[in-house]
Amino acid sequence: MTRIDRRTALKAGGVLALAALASCVDNESATAVPPSPVAAGPSPAAARPTLSAAAAPDWNGLRSGLDGTLFLRGESGYPAAHQLFNPKFDSIQPAAVVRAASTDDVRESILFARQNGLVCVPKGGGHSYVGASTVAGGLVVDVGPMSSVGYSDDVVTVGAGAKLYDVHAQLDKDGRSLPTGTCPTVGVAGLALGGGMGVHTRTYGLTSDRILSMQVVTADGVAHTADPTQDADLYWALRGGGGGNLGIVTSFRLATIPASRLGFFTLTWPEEAATAALRGWQRFAHEAPATAWANFHIDAQSSGTLSIHAVGVSTTGSAAAAAEQLESFVGAKATSRSITVKTHMQAVTYLGGGTTSARTGFLAGSDVLRGPMDAATVTRLLAVVKAAARAKVPASAILDPLGGQAAKQPQGGAAWPWRSALGVIQWYSGLPAHPSAAALRAAQNFLTSGHRAVAGASAGGYVNYIEAGRSVSSYYGSSLARLRAVKTQYDPTDFFKASHAAFG
């Protein structure tokens, strides 16, 4: 059978698969009634069950119809193909990984998974905090090879497999950039679908706010162009609703920003000034101009002490005024202070710690701050990191500001629910590649204690910092009801089951 013939057969077979699958799900899903929020997220990736299939999948048939590559368990190349960024998930073994080279590969993979009762998950950069881009016994569709970057008239067209460093390096040639996160190997797709915060957030908004349109393949194997006029509900949902719930995005068109020089500042205070520094940062996040950004780091040291510092950026090219404003809000000069100016690519490399990033073990989560924390909450937050330092647990609380342009709804609207929030706390604990049970418990205790400390000030969590054991509704806020309606429209049989963040 030729590749064209096979694709035709898969398309026809997909219609039968849809009808067959609908009879295998429970009444709630079959009648498209969205479930209510649960107290904890769905089962971990390793525990998600696959659907039963009548016969063994015809893997050779799938392989013959692909432009990309299929890796089966036990084959050469499979160990690297199924790895994620966090080695903690190495033990999860999907039945196969498709390294998709085209939209047709994505369509065929989805239809094949449906026909064979396989759970299907997309993979971009593989940085999901809960290992959402792998599944035991299922099919992983890796869009990594679809990584082209093309620029014209202030618009960039990016393949869903492109990584952040590569996107910035290509755009720099035309004097353009995008507001993104900083880790060089993060995939643009996962970042953009969940929101996407970074040093330009206050000046230009989230990564998702720059999306003009997307190519996305839904659970029925149909390719859509989602924009403000076509599949507008899908376009709204995919801008901040997270990945893995509604389909597999294959490419984006995004409005770019100038690749201008940035002014940087770094300020450090002693531990005894931690309370004043944190309260000063909160005022900075609330009152500073949209051209100024600074995040705040509270790091547990192995000596049992805290490291307190802020890293700031001014998009005007001079950071002196922003640094002085933050110091004035703190009410104390920093004990260590540096101010520099960097070109676009110097900034990208500096913020990313280089041009690539090694696989790293960690456990992390988040809280979105409604507004400035009161004195008691600030005290509790600092005490949580201090307790980790005394226990020699590698831990940090990293606070990123929102506001500015990120507080404004973009054209076409977006599912990102935190427009009025002050900022986001990321709770982060470093781990060995294959951590012991004790190390995992200590890291989880840090996250749990952090959530408890700021509970009164927290509006929920950031879906790109998703974690196990968290209420689904906490990630979507007021957008949840509409997200569920979009899920009903585009994936009524709940084929896509995003790990820990499924809103279907």
BELNOR-V728267 format. One record per backbone hydrogen bond with DSSP energy under -0.5 kcal/mol. CO is the residue of the C=O (numbers start at 1). NH is the residue of the N-H. If there is no record, write none. Layout:
BEGIN
CO|NH ; CO|NH
END
This chain:
BEGIN
2|6 ; 3|7 ; 4|8 ; 5|9 ; 6|10 ; 7|11 ; 8|12 ; 9|13 ; 10|14 ; 11|15 ; 12|15 ; 12|16 ; 13|17 ; 14|18 ; 15|19 ; 16|20 ; 17|21 ; 18|22 ; 19|23 ; 20|23 ; 21|24 ; 21|25 ; 22|25 ; 26|30 ; 27|31 ; 28|33 ; 29|32 ; 32|34 ; 38|472 ; 44|47 ; 44|48 ; 45|48 ; 45|136 ; 57|59 ; 58|62 ; 59|63 ; 60|64 ; 61|65 ; 62|65 ; 63|66 ; 69|99 ; 70|72 ; 71|97 ; 72|75 ; 75|78 ; 77|81 ; 78|82 ; 80|83 ; 85|87 ; 85|360 ; 86|89 ; 87|90 ; 89|92 ; 92|94 ; 93|137 ; 95|73 ; 96|140 ; 97|71 ; 97|99 ; 98|100 ; 98|142 ; 99|69 ; 102|106 ; 103|107 ; 104|108 ; 105|109 ; 106|110 ; 107|111 ; 108|112 ; 109|113 ; 110|114 ; 111|115 ; 112|116 ; 113|118 ; 114|117 ; 117|51 ; 119|139 ; 121|141 ; 123|143 ; 126|85 ; 126|86 ; 128|131 ; 130|45 ; 131|134 ; 135|138 ; 138|95 ; 138|96 ; 138|140 ; 139|121 ; 140|98 ; 140|142 ; 141|123 ; 141|143 ; 142|100 ; 143|146 ; 145|147 ; 146|161 ; 146|162 ; 148|159 ; 150|157 ; 152|155 ; 154|256 ; 155|152 ; 156|158 ; 156|254 ; 157|150 ; 158|252 ; 159|162 ; 160|189 ; 162|188 ; 163|167 ; 164|168 ; 165|169 ; 166|170 ; 167|171 ; 168|172 ; 169|173 ; 170|173 ; 171|174 ; 171|176 ; 172|175 ; 175|259 ; 177|257 ; 178|180 ; 183|186 ; 184|165 ; 186|164 ; 187|191 ; 188|192 ; 189|193 ; 190|194 ; 191|195 ; 192|195 ; 193|240 ; 193|242 ; 195|208 ; 196|207 ; 198|201 ; 200|204 ; 200|205 ; 201|205 ; 202|405 ; 206|210 ; 207|210 ; 208|211 ; 210|255 ; 213|253 ; 214|216 ; 214|226 ; 215|250 ; 215|251 ; 216|218 ; 216|224 ; 217|248 ; 218|221 ; 222|218 ; 224|216 ; 224|226 ; 225|227 ; 226|214 ; 230|227 ; 231|235 ; 232|236 ; 233|237 ; 234|238 ; 235|239 ; 236|239 ; 236|415 ; 237|241 ; 238|240 ; 239|415 ; 239|416 ; 247|244 ; 247|249 ; 248|217 ; 250|160 ; 251|215 ; 252|158 ; 253|212 ; 253|213 ; 254|156 ; 257|177 ; 258|260 ; 262|342 ; 263|314 ; 264|340 ; 265|312 ; 266|338 ; 267|310 ; 268|335 ; 268|336 ; 269|308 ; 270|273 ; 271|274 ; 273|277 ; 274|278 ; 275|279 ; 276|280 ; 277|281 ; 278|282 ; 279|283 ; 280|284 ; 281|285 ; 282|286 ; 283|287 ; 284|288 ; 289|292 ; 291|315 ; 293|313 ; 295|311 ; 296|399 ; 297|299 ; 297|309 ; 298|397 ; 299|307 ; 301|304 ; 305|301 ; 306|308 ; 307|299 ; 307|309 ; 308|269 ; 309|297 ; 310|267 ; 311|295 ; 312|265 ; 313|293 ; 314|263 ; 314|317 ; 319|323 ; 320|324 ; 321|325 ; 322|326 ; 323|327 ; 324|328 ; 325|329 ; 326|330 ; 327|331 ; 327|332 ; 336|268 ; 338|266 ; 340|264 ; 342|262 ; 343|347 ; 344|348 ; 345|349 ; 346|350 ; 347|351 ; 348|352 ; 349|353 ; 349|354 ; 350|353 ; 361|431 ; 363|429 ; 365|427 ; 367|369 ; 367|425 ; 368|370 ; 368|459 ; 368|460 ; 369|422 ; 369|423 ; 374|378 ; 375|379 ; 376|380 ; 377|381 ; 378|382 ; 379|383 ; 380|384 ; 381|385 ; 382|386 ; 383|387 ; 384|388 ; 385|389 ; 386|390 ; 387|391 ; 388|393 ; 389|392 ; 392|394 ; 393|395 ; 394|430 ; 395|300 ; 396|398 ; 396|428 ; 397|298 ; 397|399 ; 398|400 ; 398|426 ; 399|296 ; 400|424 ; 403|406 ; 404|407 ; 405|408 ; 410|413 ; 418|421 ; 422|402 ; 423|369 ; 424|400 ; 424|426 ; 425|367 ; 425|427 ; 426|398 ; 426|428 ; 427|365 ; 428|396 ; 429|363 ; 431|361 ; 432|435 ; 436|440 ; 437|441 ; 438|442 ; 439|443 ; 440|444 ; 441|445 ; 442|446 ; 443|447 ; 444|448 ; 445|449 ; 446|450 ; 447|451 ; 448|452 ; 449|453 ; 450|454 ; 452|455 ; 454|457 ; 454|458 ; 455|458 ; 457|370 ; 460|368 ; 461|463 ; 462|465 ; 463|466 ; 467|470 ; 471|474 ; 472|475 ; 472|476 ; 473|476 ; 473|477 ; 474|461 ; 476|479 ; 477|480 ; 479|483 ; 480|484 ; 481|485 ; 482|486 ; 483|487 ; 484|488 ; 485|489 ; 486|490 ; 487|491 ; 490|219 ; 491|494 ; 495|497 ; 496|498 ; 498|501 ; 498|502
END
